Amino acid sequence: TVAVDDDGASASCEDDRIVLRPRVGPYRSVPGCEPVSLASGLHWLADPTADGLPLVDARGRPRRFGAKVLRETGPPYRLTASPGGRFLGAIAFHPALSRHVLVVRASDGHIVGRRAIDPVLDPSDVRVAADGAAAAVLVRTDDAPQGRAWFLLRLDRRAPPVRQIGRAFLADVAFSPDGRHLAALTQDPAEVVVLDATTFGPIARVPLDRAARASRSSTVQSAPDRVAWVR
């Protein structure tokens, strides 16, 4: 897992530790996991086993969330940030043994959206739109080429049914800052495909270089003016 802030500094999770890579200066390693890039900079989970969202920033300062998040959320095992960092997406264990996809406002911890997921689907990853109104979730399905597929969830009450994003295997997806498009990373062939976020129709394709084709741990991330491939 890699998070990159607007200044080009990055944080990655390696063996339950965060490796911080500033643009200038030495790298350093601190306890934690699940790095995210918020509007206020890089953050990560200080204790992935704790209930709620115990985030700290790059200076080690805790970011406190409201009691509602701490009371209603079990330990999160996946955490991501929306483009621009206004919202957090989390997959969390719930006391009733279900899995919950949560969208949380990063400024105060308010839960703006929630969707229960059948544990059989084993949700393993999540991406959140910039406005917090939609999320893409990676789940297990027998209908997908490699047994997993990304599905789009609308989090308001009038939301349409959950829909699979494309039919080919997608290694990763990212929302555009305006929410109108999705960038999807495919591995065969190795390319980034820009999709319409409503119809999932392809708009553009960008072939990746030889290093990207050889990598099995690539991700796509969106920024205010671009989509980046991270290897």
Summary of the structure (lengths in Angstrom):
residues: 231
radius of gyration: 16.9
end to end distance: 10.2
largest distance: 49.3
contacts: 710
relative contact order: 0.10
helix: 6%
strand: 49%
